[in-house]
């Protein structure tokens, strides 16, 4: 399964969405230690919510925070 594509009607990226480097910075600013390389690997493994916008991978900030919270909970329960 590929990354979900943004609907073709959408000519501009929604405000909540960021490219991979900004997504990494956003997660780090919110206390989730992750590198750009790690985020690429998680994207390739389809373990993080991501979308395609042209040739770019983009991420929704709200979906990233939800995902990160779930990952922390899973780590704590082990």
C-alpha positions in Angstrom: 0.0 0.0 0.0 1.3 3.4 -1.0 1.1 6.7 0.9 -2.3 8.3 0.6 -2.4 11.0 -2.0 -4.0 14.3 -1.4 -7.2 14.8 -3.5 -6.4 16.3 -6.9 -8.8 19.3 -6.2 -6.3 20.4 -3.6 -3.7 22.7 -5.3 -2.1 23.9 -2.0 -1.0 22.0 1.0 -3.3 22.4 4.0 -1.9 24.6 6.8 -1.8 21.7 9.3 0.5 19.7 7.0 4.3 19.8 6.9 7.2 18.2 5.0 9.4 15.6 6.6 12.1 17.9 8.0 9.5 20.2 9.6 7.6 17.1 10.9 10.8 15.9 12.6 11.3 19.4 14.2 7.7 19.5 15.2 7.9 16.1 17.0 11.1 17.1 18.7 9.6 20.4 19.9 6.8 18.4 21.4 9.1 16.1 23.3 9.3 13.1 20.9 12.9 12.2 20.1 13.0 11.3 16.4 15.4 11.9 13.5 14.6 12.6 9.9 16.1 9.3 8.9 13.9 7.5 11.5 10.8 9.2 10.2 11.7 8.2 6.6 12.2 4.6 7.8 8.9 4.6 9.6 7.2 6.0 6.5 8.7 3.4 4.3 7.4 0.7 6.7 4.0 2.3 6.7 4.1 2.8 10.5 3.4 6.5 10.6 0.5 8.4 8.9 1.8 10.2 5.8 0.5 11.5 2.5 2.0 12.2 -1.0 1.8 15.8 -2.3 3.4 15.6 -5.8 6.7 14.0 -5.2 6.9 14.9 -1.5 5.9 13.1 1.7 3.9 15.3 3.9 2.5 14.8 7.4 -0.5 16.2 9.3 0.6 17.7 12.6 -2.4 16.5 14.4 -2.1 12.9 13.1 1.6 12.9 14.0 0.8 13.9 17.6 -1.9 11.2 17.8 0.5 8.7 16.4 3.3 9.7 18.8 1.0 9.5 21.8 0.0 6.0 20.8 3.6 4.9 20.4 4.5 6.2 23.9 1.5 4.3 25.4 2.6 1.1 23.6 6.1 1.5 24.9 4.9 2.1 28.5 2.7 -1.0 28.5 5.5 -3.4 27.5 
